[in-house]
Each structure stands twice: as C-alpha cells, then as structure tokens.
C-alpha cells in the first residue's frame, strides 16, 4: 500500500490527458476556444474518475494540475491586460512623437522664414522699394495681408505716393488700445482688433491678426507707426501664442524704414549745405580772381612773376569750376548728369595737374613720370571731370609713396579705348581692397575722406568708361582707367610707350 502511494499509476490510454506547450496558449484567443479550456475539462473528469475509483493520489494530482492551469489562465489574462495597456501607451507615445516632430519641423520652417525675412529687410535701400518689399514678405510668410503704417508728419514726405500714414494722435490712441491688454502687441480675432486697424469688410474677411505699435526710438512717448499681419485662418494668430519673434521682426523692419528715411534727410541737409556753400564761396572767389587779372595788365612784372600770376589765376578758375563740380557729382550719383564730351588731351591734363599741385611732392624729391604712346594724347570727355578724376588718382598715388619715389602715369590705347594707368610702388591695405572704389573707403590716411577713388569711378562710368585696380602682387599698385577714344582718331591698335 505504501509502495502504491509513492508512485503514479499509469492511466489507461483513454484517460491520458492531452499534451500542450506554452506556444499553444496563443494570446488573443478567447478562453472558450483556447486549448486550456479543454484541458481543464479533462482534468476535472480525471479528478472525478479517480475519486469514483478511489484513487486519491491520482485525484490529488489531477486537482493540483487543474489549479496550476487556473493560475496560468489568470496569469495569461494579466499578461493580455498588460499588453493592451502597453499597446495603448505605445500608440500614445507614437502620436506624441509625431506631434512633437511636426512642431519641430514647423519651428524650423518658421525660423528659416524669419531668417529670409531679415535678409529681405536688410536689402532695403530706397523707400520707393518698400511696397515691393512688403509684397515679398507677405509671400514669404504665406500670410493674407501685411500692412505698415507710418507717422505722416515724420515719414510721409519720403514714402512712396499712396503709402498709408496716420497722424501722431491716432497712432498714440491705437497704441493705447493695444497696451491696455497687458501686452506689447495684439494677437487674436480680426473682429476684435484695435479700432481703426481694419475696415469693416477687412474685419469680416480676415480670421485673425497681429498688430504691433512701433515706438519712436528717438522721441520718447512718440510712435513711428504700426504693423499689421492678417490671415483668413482664425487659428493663425491666437492670444496664447508667443509673439517675441514677430515683435522683433517688426522692429527690425521699422528700423530699416527709419534708417533709410534718416539717410534721405541727411542727404537733403547735405544738399542744402553744399548749395549754400557754393553760393557763399563763389562770390568772394570771383572777387579774388580779379586781382591776378589786374596784375597781368601791369607792365612791371618779370616773365617769371607773370607766369606765377597766370598759374594763380588758372588755379583760381579751376577752383571755381570745382565748386560747381560738386553739384555735378551729386547728379552723377542720381544718374541724372548729362555729359557733354569733347576731344581733350590727357597728357596735357596730367602735366597741368603736376604743375599746379606737385610743389609739395617735388620738395620731397618725388617725381611724376609720364609715359605716353602719343603726345598730345586725345580722348573723349569733359575736361573738368577728367581733370578731377586724374588729380584724385595721382594725388592718391603720391600720398601712398615715400620721399624719393616716383609715380608713373602711362597713356596707351586698346581697341575702342584710351587707357590711362597710374602706378606707384606701395600696396593698397588689405582691409579696403575689396571696397577701394566705394564711398568713404579709406584706411590709415590722416584726414582721408574716402571720396577720391569713389569720385574717379563715378566720372569714369558717366563717360561710359570703367576703372579698376591691381595690387598686392609684389609690383605695387596700378589704377587703370579706360575712356572712349575720339571717333576721329585713326589708331585703334594697342600701343604703349616704354
């Protein structure tokens, strides 16, 4: 009897339970159709049979197996529940990731649009280009409307015709409406925008808008204007949105408009000062020029004294012409100068410049060497303009040279051109090589204005010519000017005198 209890008794073939493995559990299958349900039924039958046949050990083992299967069923249900919860979390994480990625990509696109917008704003040079700039910004930001309104008294005279302006009191009232909301700008429905910003039809047309008053940075308590962005999408501009970048961009745009306007005001002031200066200088200079004329009529002058008086008279007249020249240069900058060219002698102009202005340099043992393929050397141009251009280039070359050095002026021809080169031994400083002919470009020269080479470029271009510079190759500096040669001149072949 003890031996019978110590071992399992083999069951008859019809009482053997079916074999199963973990792979047969198959998550997602209902318990009614799962193999574990059949196994539980067989174990219950085996347990009843064992009890009926009075085989307690077998009945106990069957009951233990049935309890183990019930635990497996419970564990399987818990695993399925955990798997479903994990799937829900994974889906939630996936959606969150996709949403964050979308926001990140939208932010990158916004940053790129603002970068391009700042570049467009920086390109503004003339106020007449402002309407086109606003159209380009509207297309860039893909917004329905961008409107810039400026103070009429301060900016109206300089803005393009029809550009929107408002008086200062209305700008102040609008700014007060915006600031009363506790923020520096308005973001929200177009229908609730500050009064006067949108017309009634516009308020119905647009769904949302951004309004930013532009503070006058030079006059405390004053307003330069305001800027409006409007779009048909009601969610485009929402009150809870951050507006820092929009406000910063708006201020940058306003600063560009203010800077261009201030530059135009400064130019007008300069024109007024120059006009007054020309008027005030011409009268006393005319009086001064009468003195050498009286001296030339005297019989008591030696030939040397008479030559010096003639030089004085010629220099005074040239100074008088140069006062008038300042107006011509202004017209050249505006593209409004009307050239009246004639045949002139470039070699003779160079000798005149050296004779009238070379005294201080001759005292420093400096020399001007003229190398010309022809003498006289005819070219087409206005004498006063060409004199000024050559005087500036020769003066620059002499000032960049050391005592005892020589400056060369070479005159030759290329097909269709009279070519003049001014060469000196020094190199142009690296920091101004790229902008050598730009306005106000100067480096290391005491009292330099940076206008000499700029004036030379203007004069060459108004003649239909061009000017260029070579330096930094170990051979000093060469400034080359090309001017049209006279139509009557027979030689078009290249010719240079050594």
C-alpha positions in Angstrom: 0.0 0.0 0.0 2.9 2.4 0.8 4.5 1.5 -2.5 1.3 2.2 -4.3 1.1 5.8 -2.8 4.7 6.5 -3.8 4.3 6.4 -7.5 1.8 7.4 -10.2 -0.2 4.6 -11.6 -0.2 4.6 -15.4 -3.5 5.6 -16.8 -5.4 3.8 -19.4 -5.0 5.2 -22.9 -8.5 6.7 -22.9 -7.7 8.5 -19.6 -4.3 10.1 -20.8 -4.5 14.0 -20.7 -3.6 15.8 -24.0 0.0 17.2 -24.3 0.3 21.1 -24.6 3.2 23.7 -24.5 3.4 27.5 -23.9 3.3 28.1 -27.6 -0.2 26.6 -27.7 -1.5 29.4 -25.3 -1.9 31.9 -28.2 -2.7 35.3 -26.8 -5.8 36.9 -28.2 -7.8 33.7 -28.3 -11.0 33.6 -26.2 -10.9 31.1 -23.3 -13.9 29.2 -24.7 -11.9 28.2 -27.7 -8.5 28.0 -26.1 -6.9 24.6 -25.5 -6.6 25.4 -21.8 -10.4 25.2 -21.5 -10.4 21.6 -22.9 -7.5 20.7 -20.6 -9.4 22.0 -17.6 -12.4 19.9 -18.6 -10.3 16.8 -19.0 -8.6 17.4 -15.6 -12.0 17.7 -13.9 -13.1 14.5 -15.5 -9.9 12.7 -14.5 -10.3 14.0 -10.9 -13.9 12.7 -10.7 -13.0 9.4 -12.1 -10.1 9.0 -9.7 -12.3 9.8 -6.8 -15.0 7.4 -8.0 -12.4 4.6 -8.4 -10.9 5.6 -5.0 -7.5 6.5 -6.3 -6.9 9.5 -4.1 -3.3 10.2 -5.2 -4.4 10.5 -8.8 -7.3 12.7 -7.8 -4.9 14.9 -5.8 -2.5 15.2 -8.7 -5.4 16.0 -11.1 -6.6 18.7 -8.8 -3.1 20.2 -8.4 -2.7 20.3 -12.2 -6.1 21.9 -12.6 -5.2 24.6 -10.1 -1.9 25.2 -12.0 -3.8 25.6 -15.2 -6.2 28.0 -13.5 -3.2 30.1 -12.3 -1.8 30.0 -15.9 -5.2 31.3 -17.1 -5.1 34.1 -14.6 -1.5 35.0 -15.5 -2.4 34.9 -19.2 -5.3 37.3 -18.5 -3.0 39.6 -16.6 -0.4 39.4 -19.4 -3.1 40.2 -22.0 -4.3 43.2 -20.0 -0.7 44.5 -19.6 -0.1 44.0 -23.3 -3.2 46.0 -24.1 -2.1 48.8 -21.7 1.4 48.8 -23.2 -0.1 49.0 -26.7 -2.2 52.0 -25.7 0.9 53.7 -24.2 2.9 52.9 -27.3 0.2 54.4 -29.5 0.1 57.5 -27.2 3.8 57.8 -27.4 3.8 57.4 -31.1 1.2 60.1 -31.6 3.1 62.4 -29.2 6.4 61.8 -31.1 4.7 62.6 -34.4 3.2 65.8 -32.9 6.5 66.9 -31.5 8.3 66.2 -34.8 5.6 68.2 -36.7 6.0 71.1 -34.3 9.8 70.9 -34.6 9.7 70.9 -38.4 7.2 73.8 -38.3 9.5 75.7 -35.9 12.5 75.1 -38.2 10.4 76.4 -41.2 9.4 79.4 -39.2 13.0 80.2 -38.2 14.1 79.9 -41.9 11.3 82.2 -43.0 12.3 84.8 -40.4 15.9 84.5 -41.5 15.0 85.1 -45.1 12.7 88.0 -43.9 15.6 89.7 -42.1 17.7 89.4 -45.2 15.0 91.0 -47.3 14.6 93.8 -44.8 18.4 94.4 -44.8 18.3 94.8 -48.6 16.1 97.9 -48.4 18.0 100.9 -49.8 15.3 103.2 -51.1 11.8 103.9 -49.7 10.3 103.5 -53.2 11.1 99.8 -52.9 9.0 99.5 -49.7 5.7 98.3 -51.3 7.6 95.6 -53.2 9.4 94.5 -50.0 6.1 94.1 -48.2 4.7 92.0 -51.1 7.7 89.8 -50.9 7.4 89.4 -47.2 3.7 88.5 -47.5 4.5 85.8 -50.0 7.4 84.5 -47.8 5.3 84.3 -44.6 2.3 83.0 -46.6 0.0 85.5 -44.9 -3.0 87.2 -46.3 -2.1 90.8 -45.5 1.0 92.8 -44.3 0.4 96.5 -43.8 2.9 99.0 -42.5 1.5 102.4 -41.4 3.9 105.2 -40.6 3.7 108.7 -38.9 2.6 111.1 -41.6 4.4 114.1 -40.4 7.8 112.4 -39.9 7.9 110.0 -42.8 5.1 110.9 -45.2 7.1 113.2 -47.4 9.7 110.5 -48.1 7.3 107.5 -48.6 6.0 106.4 -52.0 2.7 108.1 -53.1 -0.3 106.4 -51.6 1.6 104.7 -48.8 -0.6 104.5 -45.6 0.2 107.1 -42.9 -1.6 108.4 -39.8 -1.2 111.5 -37.6 0.6 111.1 -34.3 -2.6 111.4 -32.2 -4.3 108.4 -33.9 -1.1 106.3 -33.6 -1.0 107.1 -29.9 -4.7 106.1 -29.5 -4.1 102.8 -31.3 -1.0 102.1 -29.2 -3.0 102.8 -26.0 -5.7 100.2 -27.1 -3.0 97.5 -27.6 -1.1 98.3 -24.4 -4.3 98.2 -22.4 -4.4 94.5 -23.0 -1.3 94.0 -20.9 0.9 93.1 -23.8 3.0 94.9 -26.3 1.1 93.5 -29.3 -2.4 92.3 -30.2 -2.9 88.6 -31.2 -6.4 87.4 -31.8 -9.6 87.5 -33.9 -9.7 90.2 -36.6 -13.2 91.1 -35.5 -11.8 92.2 -32.1 -8.7 94.1 -33.4 -8.0 97.6 -32.1 -10.3 100.2 -33.6 -9.1 101.7 -36.9 -6.7 98.9 -37.8 -9.1 97.1 -40.1 -12.1 98.3 -42.1 -15.4 96.5 -41.5 -15.0 94.5 -44.8 -11.4 93.6 -43.8 -12.5 92.5 -40.3 -15.0 90.1 -41.9 -12.6 88.9 -44.5 -9.7 88.0 -42.2 -10.0 85.5 -39.4 -7.1 86.6 -37.1 -4.4 89.2 -37.0 -1.3 90.5 -35.3 -0.9 94.3 -34.5 2.3 95.8 -33.2 2.7 99.6 -32.4 6.2 100.8 -33.4 7.7 103.0 -30.8 9.8 106.0 -32.0 13.2 105.2 -30.7 14.4 108.9 -31.0 11.4 110.6 -29.4 10.2 109.3 -26.1 6.4 108.9 -25.9 6.0 109.1 -29.7 5.1 106.4 -32.1 6.7 105.8 -35.5 3.7 103.8 -36.8 2.3 100.2 -36.5 2.5 97.0 -38.5 -0.4 94.6 -39.2 -0.3 90.9 -40.2 -3.7 89.4 -41.0 -4.8 86.0 -42.3 -8.0 84.1 -43.2 -7.2 81.3 -40.8 -8.8 82.1 -37.4 -6.1 80.0 -35.6 -3.1 81.7 -37.3 -2.7 84.3 -34.6 -4.0 83.3 -31.2 -3.8 85.2 -27.9 -1.8 82.4 -26.2 0.9 82.4 -28.9 4.4 83.7 -28.1 5.0 86.9 -30.1 8.7 87.6 -29.4 9.9 86.8 -32.9 7.1 88.7 -34.6 7.7 91.8 -32.5 11.5 91.6 -33.1 11.0 91.3 -36.8 8.5 94.2 -36.8 11.0 96.4 -35.0 13.7 95.4 -37.5 11.5 96.4 -40.4 10.6 99.7 -38.8 14.3 100.4 -38.1 15.2 99.8 -41.8 12.5 102.3 -42.8 13.7 104.9 -40.2 17.3 104.4 -41.3 16.6 104.9 -45.0 14.4 108.0 -44.1 17.1 109.5 -41.9 19.7 108.9 -44.7 17.4 110.7 -47.1 17.0 113.6 -44.6 20.8 113.8 -44.2 21.3 113.9 -48.0 18.8 116.7 -48.2 20.6 118.6 -45.5 23.9 118.0 -47.2 22.5 119.3 -50.5 21.3 122.4 -48.7 24.7 122.9 -47.1 26.5 122.4 -50.3 24.2 124.7 -52.2 24.7 127.4 -49.6 28.5 126.7 -49.6 28.7 127.0 -53.3 26.8 130.3 -53.2 28.9 131.7 -50.4 32.2 130.7 -51.9 31.6 131.8 -55.4 31.2 135.5 -54.6 34.5 136.0 -52.7 36.4 133.8 -55.1 35.2 135.8 -58.0 36.5 138.9 -56.2 39.8 137.2 -55.5 40.2 136.3 -59.2 40.1 139.9 -60.3 43.4 140.6 -58.5 45.6 138.4 -60.7 43.8 139.7 -63.8 44.8 143.3 -62.8 48.3 142.2 -62.1 48.7 140.7 -65.6 47.8 144.1 -67.0 50.7 145.6 -65.2 53.9 146.4 -67.1 56.2 146.0 -64.1 56.1 142.1 -63.9 59.0 139.9 -64.9 58.3 136.9 -67.1 58.7 134.6 -64.1 56.3 136.7 -62.0 53.8 136.9 -64.9 54.0 133.1 -65.2 53.3 132.7 -61.5 50.3 135.1 -61.7 48.9 133.2 -64.6 49.2 129.9 -62.6 47.4 131.6 -59.7 44.6 132.8 -62.0 44.3 129.4 -63.7 44.2 127.6 -60.3 41.5 130.0 -59.0 39.4 129.5 -62.0 39.8 125.7 -61.7 38.8 126.0 -58.0 35.7 128.0 -59.1 34.9 125.1 -61.5 35.4 122.5 -58.8 32.8 124.3 -56.6 30.4 123.8 -59.4 31.6 120.2 -59.9 30.2 119.2 -56.5 26.7 119.6 -57.9 27.7 117.5 -61.0 28.9 114.7 -58.7 25.6 114.7 -56.9 23.7 114.4 -60.2 26.0 111.5 -61.2 25.0 109.6 -58.1 21.4 110.1 -59.0 22.0 109.1 -62.7 20.8 112.5 -63.8 24.0 114.0 -65.2 24.0 115.0 -68.8 27.5 114.6 -70.3 28.8 117.0 -72.9 32.1 115.3 -74.0 34.7 116.8 -76.3 38.2 115.9 -77.5 40.8 116.6 -74.8 44.5 116.0 -74.3 45.1 113.6 -71.4 48.8 114.1 -71.4 48.3 117.8 -71.2 45.9 117.4 -68.2 48.5 115.3 -66.4 51.2 117.9 -66.9 48.8 120.6 -65.6 48.0 118.6 -62.5 51.7 118.1 -61.7 52.4 121.8 -62.4 49.6 123.1 -60.2 49.7 120.5 -57.4 53.1 118.9 -57.4 55.0 121.5 -55.4 54.9 119.8 -52.0 55.9 116.5 -53.6 58.8 117.9 -55.6 60.0 119.3 -52.3 60.1 115.7 -51.0 62.2 114.7 -54.1 59.2 112.8 -55.6 58.7 112.8 -59.3 55.8 112.1 -61.7 56.9 110.2 -64.8 54.6 110.4 -67.9 54.9 107.6 -70.5 52.7 108.1 -73.5 52.4 106.5 -76.8 51.3 109.8 -78.2 51.7 113.5 -77.3 49.2 115.1 -77.4 47.1 112.1 -76.3 43.4 112.7 -77.4 40.4 111.2 -75.6 36.7 111.9 -75.4 35.4 113.6 -72.2 34.6 116.7 -70.2 37.8 118.4 -69.3 36.9 119.5 -65.8 35.6 116.0 -64.9 38.7 114.3 -66.3 41.0 116.7 -64.6 39.3 116.0 -61.3 39.4 112.2 -61.8 43.1 112.2 -62.8 44.0 114.7 -60.0 42.4 112.4 -57.4 44.2 109.3 -58.7 47.6 110.9 -59.0 47.2 112.5 -55.5 46.3 109.1 -54.0 49.4 107.5 -55.6 51.7 110.3 -54.4 50.3 110.2 -50.9 50.9 106.4 -50.8 54.5 106.8 -51.9 57.7 107.6 -49.9 60.0 110.6 -50.3 62.3 110.0 -53.3 59.8 107.6 -55.0 58.3 108.2 -58.5 54.8 107.8 -59.7 54.2 106.7 -63.3 51.3 107.8 -65.5 51.1 105.6 -68.6 49.0 106.5 -71.6 48.2 104.0 -74.3 45.4 102.5 -76.4 43.3 99.4 -76.6 40.7 98.8 -79.3 38.0 101.4 -78.7 39.6 102.8 -75.6 42.1 105.4 -74.4 43.8 103.8 -71.4 45.5 105.6 -68.6 47.4 103.9 -65.8 48.6 105.5 -62.5 51.3 103.3 -60.9 53.1 103.6 -57.5 55.3 101.3 -55.5 53.1 100.8 -52.5 50.3 98.3 -51.9 46.7 99.1 -51.0 45.9 98.0 -47.4 44.1 94.6 -47.4 41.2 95.9 -45.4 40.0 98.2 -48.2 41.0 96.4 -51.4 37.5 94.9 -52.0 35.9 98.3 -51.5 38.6 100.6 -52.9 36.2 102.5 -55.1 33.3 102.6 -52.6 32.2 105.8 -51.0 34.1 106.7 -47.8 36.5 103.8 -48.2 39.8 104.9 -46.5 42.5 103.3 -44.3 45.3 104.7 -42.3 45.4 108.1 -44.1 45.2 111.2 -41.9 42.4 113.4 -43.0 41.3 111.0 -45.7 37.6 111.1 -46.7 37.4 108.1 -48.9 35.9 110.1 -51.7 38.8 110.4 -54.2 38.6 107.0 -55.8 34.8 107.0 -55.5 34.6 110.2 -57.5 37.0 108.8 -60.0 34.7 105.8 -60.5 31.7 108.0 -60.9 33.4 110.1 -63.5 34.8 107.2 -65.5 31.3 105.5 -65.5 29.5 108.6 -66.6 31.9 108.8 -69.6 30.9 105.2 -70.5 34.3 104.0 -69.2 35.5 102.0 -66.3 38.2 102.0 -63.6 40.0 99.0 -62.0 42.8 98.5 -59.5 45.6 95.8 -59.2 47.6 95.5 -56.0 49.2 93.0 -53.7 51.2 91.1 -56.3 54.6 92.5 -55.3 54.6 95.1 -58.1 53.0 97.9 -56.2 49.6 99.3 -57.2 48.1 100.2 -60.6 44.9 102.0 -61.1 43.7 101.7 -64.7 41.1 104.0 -66.4 39.5 103.3 -69.8 37.8 106.2 -71.6 36.4 106.2 -75.1 38.9 107.5 -77.7 37.8 110.2 -80.2 35.8 108.9 -83.1 38.1 110.9 -85.4 41.2 109.1 -84.1 42.6 106.7 -86.7 44.6 104.4 -84.5 42.8 101.6 -82.6 45.8 99.4 -82.2 47.2 98.7 -78.8 50.1 101.0 -78.2 52.2 101.6 -75.0 55.3 103.6 -74.7 58.1 102.1 -72.7 
